[in-house]
């Protein structure tokens, strides 16, 4: 019977731990997009929490602000069920 060397054993443990990494979290979505205009075509940046942030960014450089069509809003918790009180 062969014996496992400590180095091989540690390497196997590390490989097993790295193989079970937690899943990557979804990218944060923001409700507002800046749509830039320009001679070279412009671009879009959907990284704004408020329309005021978006407007401040596009002011002076050209562009407009639009709602992010992929924004789903914050996760909502289900309402707690009403607690039944005994009749006295």
TIMARNU-842779 format. One record per residue (C-alpha): x negated, y negated, z negated. Coordinates in steps of 0.05 Angstrom, whole numbers, padded with zeros to 5 digits, always signed. Example, Ala and Ser with C-alpha at 12.3 -4.5 7.8 and 13.67 -1.06 7.14 Angstrom:
2
-00246+00090-00156;-00273+00021-00143;
This chain:
88
+00000+00000+00000;-00026-00069+00018;-00027-00126-00032;-00007-00197-00014;-00060-00249-00026;-00038-00311-00067;-00051-00356-00007;-00004-00317+00038;+00048-00314-00018;+00046-00390-00028;+00049-00402+00047;+00111-00358+00052;+00145-00396-00005;+00130-00464+00027;+00155-00440+00095;+00220-00415+00063;+00231-00481+00027;+00218-00522+00089;+00266-00479+00130;+00323-00499+00083;+00319-00574+00089;+00384-00611+00076;+00422-00633+00138;+00408-00703+00163;+00460-00754+00145;+00501-00788+00198;+00479-00857+00219;+00514-00914+00184;+00567-00946+00227;+00582-01020+00225;+00647-01054+00247;+00616-01109+00292;+00573-01108+00355;+00533-01164+00387;+00535-01161+00462;+00476-01201+00489;+00476-01235+00556;+00415-01251+00597;+00381-01252+00664;+00355-01181+00654;+00423-01151+00636;+00426-01161+00560;+00442-01107+00510;+00485-01086+00451;+00471-01083+00377;+00526-01051+00333;+00493-01065+00266;+00534-01120+00234;+00578-01115+00172;+00614-01180+00185;+00633-01221+00245;+00596-01280+00214;+00531-01240+00215;+00542-01223+00287;+00559-01294+00308;+00498-01322+00272;+00454-01273+00310;+00481-01289+00380;+00484-01364+00369;+00430-01398+00410;+00409-01336+00448;+00474-01322+00485;+00524-01267+00476;+00589-01250+00441;+00615-01207+00384;+00662-01149+00394;+00692-01097+00347;+00653-01031+00345;+00699-00981+00379;+00664-00923+00343;+00672-00952+00273;+00718-00908+00232;+00719-00947+00167;+00698-00924+00098;+00714-00854+00075;+00779-00854+00036;+00793-00812-00025;+00860-00778-00030;+00907-00810-00079;+00911-00778-00148;+00975-00741-00159;+01023-00775-00208;+01017-00748-00278;+01080-00717-00305;+01098-00740-00374;+01139-00697-00419;+01209-00722-00437;+01215-00734-00511;
